[in-house]
Amino acid sequence: MDIGSQEAVLEAHVDGLEETLPTEELGPAPDVVIEGFHDLADRLE
């Protein structure tokens, strides 16, 4: 799998997490996790 494919999969995964995580119940932690995924995606570019 090339970097572009990995990046697309990661971004789709992050988008899915943003839609499915119950952020009201879990507080700020999911935002930290999602930011970590965005940072990782940026590093893969």
Secondary structure, DSSP 8 states (H G I E B T S, - for coil): --HHHHHHHHHHHHHHHHHHS-HHHHTTHHHHHHHHHHHHHHHH-
